[in-house]
Every structure is written in C-alpha cells, then in structure tokens.
Amino acid sequence: MSLSVDTCVLVDVLRGTRPNARDRFLDLAASIELNLCAFVFHELAYGAMVSHRPAEHLNRLEELLRFVTVRAWAKPDALAAAEIRIARRSQGRPAGVVDTLIAGQARARGWPVLTADLHHFDHVDGLTVIDWSADVAV
C-alpha cells in the first residue's frame, strides 16, 4: 500500500502537536510507502525558510524526508487535478490550489491521502481520504 501524505501530517510530526505524532508516523513509514507531492515539499520548505530558525527547521525537515519519497508531478497528475478543480467548481466548492494538486496526484496514482484537514479533500470523487487526526490503523 502507498499513501500520499498531506502537509498537515508532517507539520504535526515536526511540531509534535498531536500526541505520539512522531511515533505514529515512524510506525507508518516502517510498514507503508509514504509519498510526498512535490508541492507538499514546497509548502514545508517555505515554512521552514520563513521561520525564526530556518537552518534548524530545514535540518528537521531533511530528517523526515528519509521516511518519504518526494514525487515529481506528471501529466496524468495534472489532468486529474484539472478534473477535480472543474468538479469542485461546478459543485460550488472551490478548493485551494495546492490541495487540488495533491488530490490530483493521489487520485491519478491510486494513493489515499493521509490528512487531518479532511474538508480540503472532501467531495473529490475517486479519492480515498484517511483521517490522521483519528487514532486509527491505516
């Protein structure tokens, strides 16, 4: 099984905002292939660079990258994201650009999205979403 990991999950791990976030993440990484959309990496790198301690935060991010594979975007990812964007727009539910790109890549590759921000990915046909904030087994 493979998962697409949303930004909020790694922010939780980096900040320790959820109980046992790092342990849960490492357990997951030991048993499942974890994928990171290049746009998620961008969000995390940007956050680290604008922080008060960019070098420290970039180092911590690099440590976490040992447990995920950053995936480049491809044409099928872009097409799926465009379809999602059109569908959300027609539903009157516009979505954030980066979330749409993450969802497009995940749907195109058949990966569930692991996130605590469920509302960012709800109503996306053909996309499985797993709630990181719930203490459930994946």
N, C-alpha and C positions, 0 to 999 in steps of 0.2 A: 504494500500500500504506500502511496505517496500523498503528501499534503502540501498545500500552499499556505505559508504562514503569513498572516497579516502583521502589519506594523505594530499594532497594539500589543500583540503577544510578546514580541521581543522587547518592547518598552517595559512591559511588566517584568520580564526577566532581568533586564538591565537595572531597573529601579527597585525591584523587589516589592512592588506594590500589592501583589496578591500573595497570600500565604503559600509557601513552598513552590513559588513560580519557577525558580531555577531548577529545583529537583524534578518537578513535573516535566519541564522542558527537556532536561537531560535524559530522563526516562523515555520520553517520546523519541528523542533523537537516536536512542540506542535500538529502537525497535521499528521505526518507520523512516522512510526517506522524506526529509523536510526540504521543501523548495522555497526559495525566496525570489519573488518577482524583482527584476532589476529596479523597478520603481519603488519597491519597499526599501531596498538598499539605499536608494537615493534619499528617501524620507529620513531614514535613520542616520545617514551620513550628514545630511543637512542639520538635523537636530543636534548631533554631536559637535559640529563645527560652529554653531551659533551659541553653544553653551558657555558657561563661565570657565569650564575646564576642558577645552576641546581635545587636547592631547590625551588626557585621561579617558575621556568618553570614546574617542576613536580607538584607543587600545582595547577597551572593554568590548566594543563592537567587533573588532577583529577577532577577539577570543571566541565570541559567539558564532562567528562565521565558519568556524571549524566544524560546526554541527549542522550547517545548512548548505545547500548548493544554490548560489545565485544564478538564476536562469535568464538568459537573454530573451528578448522578445522576438517573435517570428510572425510572419504573415497570417497564419491561422489565428494567432492570439489577437492580432489587430482586427481581423474580420469578426471574431466572436465579440470583442469589446464594442465594435460598432453596432452589432445586432442588439447587444444588451442596452446600449445607450438609446437606440431608437425605441426599443420596447419600453424602457423606463419612461422615456419622454411621452410616449403615447398613453401611458398609464397616469400621466401627471405626477410622476415620481422621479424627478431628475436626481441623479446620483453624482457624487464627487468624481472628478476626472480620474484620480489615482485609483480609487476604489473600483471604478469601471474597468480600468486597465488590468488590475489584479484579478477581478472576476472574469474578464475575457480570457486571460491566460489560463486560469484554473479550469474554466469550462472547456476551453479548446483541448486541454491536455487530460481532462477527466480527473482532476485533483479536487478533493474537497478543500474548502477554505477554513482554516482554523483562525477564529477571531472572537473577540469579546464585543465587538461593535456589530452586532447582528443586523441592526437596521441599515447598515451600509450595504449589506448584501441580500437583504430580503427581496422577495419578488423577482429574483433572477431565475428564469426557467432553466432547468438543466444544470443547476449549480447546487451542490450539497454544501451546507454550512455547518460547522461544528463549533459549539459554544465553548470557548476557552474559559469563560468565567464560571461555568458549571464544572464541578469536580467529577467529571465522567471519564470513563476509559474510552480511548479512541480505537 
